[in-house]
Amino acid sequence: MPTPTLPPLPELAHSFMLDPEIVYLNHGSFGACPRAVLEAQSAHRERVERDAMRFYIYDLWKVIDRSRTALGGLINAAPEDLVFVSNATSGVANVIANIDLKPGDEVLVTRFEYPACINNLRRACERAGAELVVVDLPWDPIDEDTVIDAIMGRVTDRTRLAMFSLITSATAVRMPVEQLIAELNARGVETLLDAAHGPGCVPMDIEAWGPTYCTGNAHKWLCSAKGCAFLYVHKNRQDGFRPVILSNDAYDIEPAIGRSGRSAFNHEFDYMGTDDRTPMLVVADAIETLGAFYPGGINELMDRNRAMCLEARNLMSDALGTEPLVPDSMLGPLAVIDIPAPGMDPRALRERLMEEFRIESMIVPNPGSDTPMIRVSPQVYNSMEQYRYCADAIRSIVGLS
Ligand SMILES: Cc1ncc(COP(=O)(O)O)c(C=O)c1O
């Protein structure tokens, strides 16, 4: 097979360790981490290896607070209301482990939630004899009001918790979370906001939104080291809220928190057994690094990523002759584009894009038809030239040129 000529890497891509022989178009699943952040992480690793005893027993608590404060500033949450876990899936699992579901209780999710998060809820419901209610959200067309009506229409007196994404995974819909949380709070239903695509992706304001729980990845749109997400728990639910993995101090917490001067909530999550905690220590470095890419800081970066996403979505829908699926008002920096190839296996298309065109992409099934869709999720290391190249590649595979 002849080697394709790839579009050149944009300037900022050189701040990352991306393979220049690949057109990397799937930041939304696993993004790249800037060299500067990886260097900061290496410095922490060296520190651990020089004196691990000192690091785990004395220093970890102090350095992790730097991440808590920086992240709290970005998403407008009090730093002490945040703890770190390895990923958003773990954030969801920790919340579920702290909800005492009873037989007959109902837990609401939408059909567009991330499978791992639904699976954790499903197991908890099955064990408790509770019901997992999957809301059949509309699709093509979709709009904010219909989404809110669909979810609120399934709330009953037995609804204990509602879990929904800030931006859904495979369908890339920016959900009307502000209104949803307000309406669910008014009905006395606890909310678990899955903001896996949250920090550094779209502006967030936890204090104003008022969820009961929220988890979100630092390793996605903040481009922080892999293995770091935050978990926010509202102050009035922190008492007795404990990690799935209990550590040494769990049943004798008072002396430990007396020494460290932090809440039991912070203390227990900060150390959950010996583990590589360096991803949690470079969140501030990631925020600083992303903030330095453009004069307008991370807000400009988020605006630019969204603008490139809309441009890429329009370019690709035009090139493929399909209609946009989601209104612009419901898009962040991720969008799906329908591909006019009924019956084509999404996995096969993804593999052909890689094998024949060196494109790493996210191809998903259209939930409303039998066509595949491509999800675009531009980051600073992508360019419109890459999306043009990708549109031409898909046209050639599906026989449009
Ligand atoms: C909406 C959503 N929730 C949760 C996750 C899981 O994230 P992680 O693999 O970091 O746990 C993803 C991953 O893509 C996601 O898109």
The ligand as a Gaussian input file, in Angstrom:
#p B3LYP/6-31G(d) Opt

LIG

0 1
 C      -18.896000      11.083000      29.071000
 C      -17.779000      10.202000      29.544000
 N      -17.814000       9.725000      30.796000
 C      -16.843000       8.956000      31.304000
 C      -15.755000       8.625000      30.525000
 C      -14.696000       7.741000      31.130000
 O      -13.489000       8.412000      31.306000
 P      -12.281000       7.608000      31.933000
 O      -11.876000       6.578000      30.948000
 O      -11.220000       8.620000      32.150000
 O      -12.770000       7.005000      33.198000
 C      -15.660000       9.080000      29.197000
 C      -14.513000       8.713000      28.367000
 O      -14.414000       9.021000      27.213000
 C      -16.704000       9.892000      28.705000
 O      -16.683000      10.352000      27.450000

